[in-house]
Amino acid sequence: MKRIRYVALLLGLAVVLMACQLVQQGWEQAASREKDLPTDQASQAGGADPAETPAPVSDNPDPAARRKPQQSQAAEIRPQEMRSKLTYLSNLMGYQVLDENGDKLGVASDYIVNTCETYVIYIVMEPAASLNLASGSLVLVPFEAVTINSGVLDAQNKTIQLQLLPEQFSGAPTFTAGQPLTPTDWEGAVRAFWSKAARIGMLATSCNVAGGPVYKVVYASQLLGVELYDGQNNLLGTVQEAILEPESGKLGFYIIKPAKGDGLVMMRLGATNIPKESLLPGGALRLVLLADPQVFWDAPRINNIEESADYALQGKMRQYWGQ
């Protein structure tokens, strides 16, 4: 009986030794195969890819490159029942600009509009003293920081909230009050800076036209009160307001007080042009109608600016102006 147990013990030890040898051989074969794999395959097999080795952390990281806000399809409107207040370009003047924590970054004193693409493209912001930017300077913030970067337009509190922090404004390119917009040699530095902190799309100062580049950029404050002429230099009226889609910054209509007659005319932005000479330094800004003047005089009239917020009316006016 003792002999049988002794034999069983020896057989058990032999099985364990064979198992260990098989495991060791498996490890050696796997290591040999992984050594011969290309870098990307070695990474999939569990080996470290030298190209993916984390770079050393800089002692002075770029604050603008901290992280980008969550992407959105449109600006958030608060409260929804007050959306119509945000459709009037003049109403957005003087809005407080807040950071993601609700602290003040500055004041939106003006906007830059690409009139041929019909979009608001930049917020002209007077920075708060806490940003420690040059005294009297302005900062241009792409309007896309609101529209596709989860920003908020709050009509009740008259604020524009950005998903950015104050330190991300450190080193931002500055602008001077009344600085001419053309030539647009200032834009490259602005877009390069903000592309590190936010998602910046294709909206810029240039117009998407054949034979470009063409630049039809103006301050929003210049549009409010600008005169409209026909092709024969006859005055048609004066712009009272510009109507936009706040979620995207798309400008749809001018509200014009006709030079004669009662009421107001809703005119599509695309029906006008700004002559090149109007945009030269010292030039007087004006709009020129790109249609038969009679189309303007025959346009349906509205009684007040508030009527222009009606969706159905906007649809009818698009049809009238051929869009």
C-alpha positions in Angstrom: 0.0 0.0 0.0 2.9 2.4 0.9 4.5 1.5 -2.4 1.4 2.5 -4.4 1.2 5.9 -2.6 4.9 6.5 -3.3 4.4 5.7 -7.1 1.4 8.0 -7.2 3.4 10.8 -5.6 6.2 10.5 -8.1 3.7 10.5 -11.0 2.1 13.7 -9.6 5.5 15.5 -9.4 6.3 14.5 -12.9 3.0 16.0 -14.2 3.7 19.3 -12.4 7.2 19.5 -13.9 5.9 18.9 -17.4 3.2 21.6 -17.0 5.8 24.1 -15.8 8.0 23.4 -18.8 5.0 23.9 -21.2 4.1 27.2 -19.7 7.7 28.4 -19.9 7.9 27.4 -23.5 4.7 29.3 -24.3 6.0 32.5 -22.7 9.3 32.3 -24.7 7.4 31.7 -28.0 5.0 34.7 -27.3 7.9 37.0 -26.5 9.7 35.9 -29.7 6.7 36.6 -31.8 6.0 40.0 -30.3 9.6 41.0 -30.8 9.2 40.4 -34.6 5.9 42.3 -34.9 5.7 45.8 -36.4 5.3 48.6 -33.9 1.5 49.0 -34.2 0.9 45.2 -34.0 3.3 45.0 -31.0 1.1 47.7 -29.3 -2.0 45.6 -29.9 -0.3 42.6 -28.5 0.5 44.4 -25.3 3.9 45.9 -26.0 4.5 49.6 -25.5 4.6 51.7 -28.7 7.5 54.2 -28.4 5.5 56.7 -30.4 2.8 56.7 -27.7 5.1 57.4 -24.8 3.7 60.4 -23.0 5.5 63.6 -23.6 7.0 65.2 -20.4 4.6 67.8 -18.8 5.7 71.3 -19.4 6.3 73.5 -16.4 4.5 76.3 -18.3 1.6 74.8 -20.2 -0.3 77.0 -22.7 -3.5 77.9 -20.8 -5.4 78.4 -24.0 -4.7 74.7 -24.9 -6.2 73.4 -21.6 -9.2 71.7 -23.2 -11.9 72.5 -25.7 -15.6 72.8 -24.7 -18.1 70.1 -25.6 -19.3 70.5 -29.1 -22.8 71.6 -29.8 -24.9 72.2 -32.9 -26.2 75.6 -31.8 -26.1 78.1 -28.9 -28.4 77.4 -26.0 -31.2 80.0 -25.6 -32.4 81.0 -22.2 -35.3 81.3 -21.5 -36.8 80.0 -24.7 -39.9 82.2 -24.3 -37.7 85.2 -24.7 -35.9 84.0 -27.8 -37.4 86.9 -29.9 -35.4 89.4 -27.8 -32.2 87.7 -29.1 -33.2 88.0 -32.7 -32.6 91.8 -32.8 -28.9 92.6 -33.4 -29.1 95.9 -31.5 -30.4 94.0 -28.4 -27.1 92.1 -28.1 -25.0 95.2 -27.8 -23.8 95.6 -24.2 -24.4 92.0 -23.1 -22.1 90.8 -20.3 -19.7 88.0 -21.4 -19.3 85.3 -18.7 -16.9 82.4 -18.3 -18.1 78.8 -17.7 -18.4 79.5 -13.9 -20.6 82.6 -14.5 -17.9 85.1 -13.7 -17.5 88.2 -15.8 -15.0 88.2 -18.7 -16.1 91.5 -20.2 -18.8 93.3 -22.2 -19.8 92.6 -25.9 -19.6 96.2 -27.1 -19.9 95.3 -30.8 -19.8 92.5 -33.3 -18.1 91.9 -36.6 -20.4 90.8 -39.4 -19.6 89.2 -42.7 -22.3 90.7 -44.8 -22.0 88.5 -47.9 -22.0 85.3 -45.9 -24.5 87.0 -43.6 -23.1 85.8 -40.3 -21.9 87.4 -37.1 -18.4 86.1 -37.0 -16.7 87.9 -34.0 -17.7 89.3 -30.6 -15.9 92.6 -29.9 -15.3 92.4 -26.2 -14.2 95.0 -23.7 -12.2 92.8 -21.3 -12.7 92.9 -17.6 -9.8 94.3 -15.6 -9.3 90.8 -14.0 -8.1 89.5 -17.4 -5.0 91.8 -17.1 -5.0 92.7 -20.7 -3.7 96.1 -22.0 -5.8 99.0 -20.8 -8.2 100.2 -23.4 -7.8 97.2 -25.6 -10.5 95.0 -27.1 -10.6 91.2 -27.6 -12.1 89.5 -30.6 -13.8 86.2 -29.7 -15.2 84.0 -32.6 -19.0 83.9 -32.4 -18.5 80.1 -32.9 -17.3 80.0 -29.3 -21.0 80.5 -28.5 -22.7 78.5 -31.3 -20.7 75.3 -31.6 -18.9 75.3 -28.3 -22.0 74.9 -26.0 -22.4 78.6 -25.3 -25.5 80.2 -23.8 -27.4 83.3 -24.8 -29.5 84.5 -21.9 -32.1 87.2 -22.9 -33.4 87.6 -19.3 -30.0 88.3 -17.7 -28.5 89.9 -20.9 -25.5 87.6 -20.8 -23.4 85.5 -23.2 -21.8 82.6 -21.4 -18.8 80.9 -22.9 -17.4 77.5 -21.9 -14.0 79.1 -21.3 -12.0 80.1 -18.3 -10.2 83.5 -17.7 -6.7 82.0 -18.0 -7.6 81.0 -21.6 -7.6 84.7 -22.5 -4.0 85.1 -21.4 -2.0 86.3 -24.4 -5.1 86.8 -26.6 -4.5 89.2 -29.5 -5.8 92.6 -28.8 -7.7 95.1 -30.9 -8.1 98.9 -30.8 -11.4 100.7 -30.7 -12.5 101.7 -34.2 -9.7 99.7 -35.9 -10.4 99.3 -39.6 -11.5 95.8 -40.5 -9.9 95.8 -43.9 -7.2 94.8 -44.7 -7.9 91.7 -42.6 -4.3 91.0 -41.6 -5.4 90.9 -38.0 -7.5 87.8 -38.4 -4.8 85.2 -38.7 -3.5 85.7 -35.2 -7.0 85.7 -33.8 -8.0 82.4 -35.4 -4.7 80.8 -34.5 -5.0 81.8 -30.9 -8.7 80.6 -30.4 -8.3 77.4 -32.4 -6.3 76.1 -29.4 -9.1 76.8 -26.9 -12.3 76.3 -28.9 -13.7 74.6 -32.0 -13.4 77.1 -34.9 -15.1 76.3 -38.2 -14.8 77.9 -41.6 -16.6 81.2 -40.8 -14.2 84.1 -41.4 -14.0 87.5 -43.0 -13.6 86.3 -46.6 -16.6 85.7 -48.8 -17.2 82.3 -50.5 -17.4 83.7 -54.1 -15.7 82.9 -57.3 -12.6 85.0 -58.1 -12.1 85.8 -54.4 -11.0 86.6 -51.9 -13.6 89.3 -51.3 -14.1 91.0 -47.9 -17.4 92.6 -46.9 -16.9 92.9 -43.2 -18.3 95.7 -41.0 -19.1 96.4 -37.4 -22.6 95.6 -36.4 -22.9 99.2 -35.0 -22.2 100.5 -38.6 -25.1 98.5 -40.0 -27.6 100.0 -37.6 -28.4 103.3 -39.2 -26.7 102.7 -42.6 -28.5 104.1 -45.7 -29.7 101.9 -48.6 -29.5 103.2 -52.2 -30.5 101.9 -55.6 -28.1 101.4 -58.5 -28.7 105.0 -59.6 -27.6 106.5 -56.2 -31.2 107.2 -55.1 -31.9 106.9 -51.4 -34.4 104.0 -50.6 -34.3 104.1 -46.8 -32.3 103.6 -43.6 -31.6 100.4 -41.7 -33.3 100.3 -38.3 -32.5 96.8 -37.3 -31.0 93.5 -38.4 -32.7 90.2 -37.6 -30.7 87.1 -36.9 -31.1 83.5 -35.9 -29.4 83.6 -32.4 -28.6 79.9 -32.3 -26.2 80.2 -35.3 -25.5 83.9 -35.7 -27.1 83.8 -39.2 -28.4 87.2 -40.2 -31.6 87.0 -42.3 -33.1 90.5 -42.7 -32.6 94.2 -42.5 -35.6 96.2 -41.2 -35.6 99.4 -43.2 -37.4 102.6 -42.8 -38.3 103.7 -46.4 -37.4 107.2 -47.5 -41.1 107.7 -48.4 -44.3 106.1 -47.2 -45.3 104.5 -44.0 -44.3 101.3 -42.2 -41.1 99.3 -42.4 -39.7 96.9 -45.1 -38.1 93.5 -44.2 -35.4 93.0 -46.8 -33.1 90.0 -47.1 -29.4 90.7 -46.5 -28.5 88.8 -49.7 -30.4 91.4 -51.7 -27.8 94.1 -50.9 -24.1 94.8 -51.5 -21.5 97.0 -49.9 -19.5 98.8 -52.6 -15.8 98.2 -52.3 -15.0 102.0 -51.9 -17.3 102.1 -48.8 -14.9 99.7 -47.0 -11.7 101.7 -47.7 -10.3 103.8 -44.9 -12.3 107.0 -44.7 -15.1 105.6 -46.9 -18.7 106.2 -46.0 -20.5 102.9 -45.5 -23.6 102.4 -47.6 -25.8 99.5 -48.9 -26.8 99.1 -52.5 -29.9 97.2 -53.6 -29.1 94.3 -56.0 -32.7 94.3 -57.4 -35.0 96.6 -59.3 -35.9 99.5 -57.0 -39.6 98.8 -57.6 -39.3 95.5 -55.9 -38.3 97.4 -52.8 -41.1 99.9 -53.1 -43.7 97.2 -53.7 -42.5 95.0 -50.7 -45.1 94.3 -48.0 -44.8 96.7 -45.1 -44.9 95.9 -41.4 -45.9 98.3 -38.7 -43.2 97.7 -36.2 -39.9 95.8 -35.7 -41.5 93.3 -33.3 -43.6 91.8 -36.1 -40.4 90.6 -37.8 -39.9 87.8 -35.2 -42.9 85.9 -36.7 -41.7 82.7 -38.4 -44.6 82.7 -40.9 -43.8 86.3 -41.9 -40.1 85.6 -42.3 -41.0 82.7 -44.6 -43.2 84.9 -46.8 -40.5 87.6 -47.0 -37.9 85.0 -48.0 -40.2 84.0 -50.9 -40.8 87.6 -51.8 -37.0 88.3 -52.0 -36.4 85.2 -54.0 -34.9 82.8 -51.5 
